[in-house]
């Protein structure tokens, strides 16, 4: 099934009403350091300060509140989506099972194991885990909560854009990290409905640019991801994912960054803003730094999508310099 920008706008409006009382309206913070570097005005949307440590609670909560309260659910996650689903189930007093890859970051595993939701290790990457979980949901007649391939999930993530419209007078360019495409589809669809000229830049780790390669080849491709600090965007895309056509339509430009560029971005945000961000959030900052001349005199928004980075991983990044 294909969805349009008008579908996204409607779903965002519905999601705002549904989840508003359960989430934080995250702040927008001006970055003097990045603004000086780029000779522009750079603003950080602080989803790293959202409940459960990432934007994912928006979509998960919207989906779970939209289905019958007694419906059992199954999902797959590398961590952030699973944490969001577990939190949403706790709010709604629902129950379900979360499948996670065996390679999930330790910090996220620890947080998930403390939830009241059943956790099952399955597969070595997000695509393999997702396929297994979706098949299990079908066999057991349970509701599968996709991390991205669901219009209610997209609508929930798009509430970030509704907040930005209220918080900022003008947005020229917005940078978003991309995995399955639910976040960028929701934000871009809503923003472009208000301002068709806003430039949407999709940001990808070089070690797992599945949506980038899919757009480039005009078909959803299968490719094995390499290890990346941006574990929140790593992995494949489900065949016939509704986000593929939306990303093709809504993303104006793509930027790829390497692992050292992501690490440096994490260090910069820690040093200049005294905030912790995870690898997926570092991808947007790294993409800005890599192409800083492009943004001169513009109002630029970087989505800091999460803060769930492992302690040892963060320590290694800091000590590398």
C-alpha positions in Angstrom: 0.0 0.0 0.0 1.2 3.5 -0.9 0.8 6.5 1.3 0.9 10.2 0.4 2.1 13.4 2.2 -1.6 14.1 3.0 -1.9 10.7 4.7 1.2 11.5 6.8 -0.2 14.9 7.8 -3.5 13.3 8.9 -1.6 10.6 10.9 0.6 13.2 12.6 -2.4 15.2 13.7 -4.0 12.1 15.1 -0.8 11.0 16.8 -0.3 14.4 18.5 -3.7 14.2 20.2 -3.1 10.5 21.1 0.4 10.7 22.7 0.8 14.3 23.8 0.1 13.7 27.5 2.6 10.7 27.6 5.7 12.2 26.0 8.1 15.1 26.3 8.0 18.0 23.9 11.7 18.1 23.4 13.6 21.4 23.3 15.4 23.0 20.3 18.9 24.2 21.3 20.9 26.7 19.3 24.5 25.5 18.6 27.0 28.5 18.6 29.9 26.1 17.8 28.3 24.5 14.8 26.8 27.7 13.6 30.2 29.4 13.6 31.7 26.5 11.7 29.0 26.5 9.0 28.4 30.3 8.9 24.8 29.6 9.4 22.3 29.0 12.3 22.3 25.5 13.6 19.6 24.2 15.9 19.6 20.8 17.6 16.2 19.0 18.2 16.9 17.1 21.4 15.2 13.8 21.0 18.2 12.4 23.0 16.3 13.8 26.0 13.0 12.1 25.1 11.6 9.4 27.3 13.4 6.0 26.9 16.3 7.9 25.5 15.2 8.3 21.9 12.4 9.4 19.5 11.1 5.9 19.2 8.6 6.3 22.0 6.5 8.5 19.7 5.8 5.9 17.1 5.5 2.9 19.4 3.1 4.6 21.8 1.0 5.9 18.9 0.7 2.5 17.4 -0.1 0.7 20.7 -2.7 3.3 21.7 -4.3 2.8 18.3 -5.0 -0.9 18.6 -7.3 -2.8 21.1 -6.0 -2.7 24.6 -6.1 -6.5 25.0 -4.2 -7.2 21.8 -0.9 -9.1 22.4 2.0 -7.6 20.5 5.4 -8.8 19.1 8.2 -6.6 17.8 11.8 -6.7 16.8 14.5 -4.1 17.7 18.2 -3.3 18.1 17.2 -1.6 21.3 15.5 1.8 21.0 12.3 0.6 19.4 12.1 -2.3 21.9 12.6 0.1 24.9 9.8 2.3 23.5 7.4 -0.6 23.0 8.2 -1.9 26.5 7.5 1.6 27.9 4.3 1.9 25.9 3.1 -1.5 27.0 3.7 -0.5 30.6 1.6 2.7 30.2 -1.2 0.8 28.6 -0.9 -2.3 30.9 -0.5 -4.4 27.8 1.8 -7.4 27.2 4.0 -8.7 24.4 7.4 -10.1 23.3 10.4 -8.2 22.0 12.9 -10.0 19.8 16.4 -8.5 19.7 19.6 -9.4 17.8 22.3 -11.2 19.7 24.6 -8.2 18.7 22.4 -5.6 20.5 24.4 -3.0 22.5 24.8 -4.1 26.1 23.4 -0.9 27.6 20.2 -1.4 25.6 20.0 -5.1 26.6 20.3 -4.3 30.3 17.5 -1.7 30.0 15.2 -4.1 28.1 15.8 -6.9 30.6 14.6 -4.6 33.4 11.3 -4.1 31.7 8.3 -6.2 32.4 8.2 -7.4 28.8 9.4 -10.8 27.5 12.8 -10.4 25.7 14.0 -13.1 23.2 17.4 -13.0 21.5 17.1 -14.0 17.8 19.4 -13.4 14.8 22.5 -11.3 14.3 21.2 -8.2 12.7 17.9 -6.2 12.7 16.7 -7.6 9.3 17.0 -11.2 10.3 15.4 -10.6 13.7 12.6 -8.6 12.2 11.7 -11.3 9.7 11.6 -13.9 12.4 9.5 -11.7 14.7 7.0 -10.9 12.0 6.6 -14.5 11.1 6.0 -15.4 14.8 3.4 -12.7 15.1 1.5 -14.1 12.1 1.7 -17.7 13.4 0.5 -16.6 16.8 -2.1 -14.1 15.6 -0.5 -11.3 17.4 0.0 -7.6 16.4 3.4 -7.0 14.9 4.8 -3.5 15.9 7.2 -2.6 13.1 10.1 -0.2 13.9 9.3 1.8 10.8 7.0 0.0 8.3 3.7 1.2 9.6 1.8 4.4 8.9 0.9 4.8 12.7 4.6 4.6 13.5 5.4 7.1 10.9 2.7 9.4 12.2 4.1 9.2 15.7 7.6 10.0 14.6 6.2 12.9 12.6 5.0 14.7 15.7 8.6 15.9 16.0 7.9 18.0 12.9 4.7 19.4 14.4 6.7 20.5 17.4 9.4 22.1 15.2 6.7 24.1 13.4 5.7 25.6 16.7 9.2 26.1 18.0 10.9 27.7 15.0 10.0 30.6 12.7 11.9 29.2 9.7 13.6 26.0 8.7 15.7 25.9 5.5 17.4 22.5 5.8 16.8 19.6 8.1 19.2 16.6 8.6 17.9 13.2 9.8 19.6 9.9 10.2 18.0 7.1 8.2 17.6 3.4 8.9 14.2 2.0 7.9 13.0 5.5 7.0 10.1 5.9 9.5 11.6 8.9 11.2 12.5 10.9 8.1 9.3 10.0 6.3 7.2 11.3 9.2 9.2 14.5 9.7 9.7 15.3 6.0 6.1 14.6 5.1 4.7 17.0 7.7 7.3 19.7 7.1 6.9 19.7 3.3 3.2 20.0 3.7 3.8 23.3 5.4 6.8 24.4 3.4 7.5 22.6 0.1 10.8 24.3 -0.2 12.4 22.9 3.0 15.4 20.8 2.1 15.4 17.3 3.7 18.8 15.6 3.9 19.0 11.9 4.7 22.1 10.9 6.7 23.6 7.4 6.6 26.6 5.5 8.1 28.8 4.2 5.3 28.8 0.8 7.0 25.0 0.4 6.7 23.5 2.6 3.9 20.7 0.3 2.9 18.0 2.9 2.2 20.5 5.0 0.4 21.5 2.1 -1.9 17.8 1.2 -2.4 16.9 4.7 -3.5 20.0 4.8 -5.7 19.0 1.5 -7.4 15.3 2.3 -7.4 14.5 -1.0 -5.6 14.9 -2.3 -2.1 18.2 -4.0 -1.9 19.6 -6.7 0.3 23.0 -6.1 1.7 24.9 -7.1 4.8 25.7 -4.2 7.1 29.2 -3.8 8.6 29.6 -2.9 12.3 28.7 0.7 12.9 28.4 3.1 15.9 25.1 3.9 14.4 23.5 0.7 15.5 20.1 2.4 15.6 20.0 2.7 11.8 21.8 -0.5 10.9 20.2 -3.4 9.1 18.0 -4.1 6.1 14.7 -3.0 4.9 11.6 -5.2 4.7 10.4 -6.0 1.2 7.6 -3.7 0.1 8.3 -1.4 3.0 6.0 1.7 2.7 8.9 3.9 3.7 10.8 3.2 0.5 8.5 5.2 -1.8 8.1 7.9 0.8 11.9 8.3 1.2 12.3 8.4 -2.6 9.8 11.2 -2.8 10.7 13.2 0.3 14.5 13.0 0.6 16.2 15.8 -1.4 19.8 14.8 -0.8 21.8 12.0 0.9 25.1 12.2 2.9 27.2 9.3 4.0 29.7 9.4 6.8 32.4 7.0 8.1 32.9 5.7 11.6 35.6 8.2 12.7 33.4 11.0 11.5 30.5 9.7 13.6 32.8 9.3 16.6 34.1 12.8 16.3 30.5 14.1 16.1 29.8 12.4 19.4 32.8 14.0 21.0 31.9 17.4 19.7 28.4 17.3 21.1 29.7 16.1 24.5 32.4 18.8 24.6 30.4 21.7 23.2 26.9 21.0 24.5 27.7 18.7 27.5 25.3 16.1 26.1 25.5 12.4 25.4 24.3 11.2 22.0 24.3 7.8 20.4 25.8 6.9 17.1 22.7 7.4 15.0 22.4 11.0 16.3 26.1 11.4 15.6 25.4 10.6 12.0 23.5 13.9 11.5 26.1 16.0 13.2 28.9 14.3 11.2 26.9 14.9 8.0 26.6 18.6 8.8 30.4 18.8 9.5 31.3 17.0 6.4 29.3 19.4 4.2 29.4 22.5 6.3 30.0 25.0 3.4 26.7 23.9 1.8 24.7 25.4 4.7 26.0 29.0 4.7 23.4 31.6 5.7 20.7 28.9 6.3 18.6 27.9 9.3 19.6 24.3 9.8 18.0 21.7 12.1 19.8 18.5 13.2 17.7 15.8 14.7 19.6 14.3 17.7 17.6 11.1 17.6 18.8 9.3 20.7 21.3 9.0 23.6 21.4 5.3 24.2 25.1 4.6 23.8 27.0 2.0 25.8 29.3 3.2 28.6 32.3 1.3 27.3 31.6 2.4 23.7 31.4 6.0 24.8 34.6 5.7 26.9 36.5 4.3 23.9 35.3 7.1 21.7 36.4 9.7 24.2 39.7 8.1 24.9 40.5 7.7 21.2 41.4 11.4 21.1 
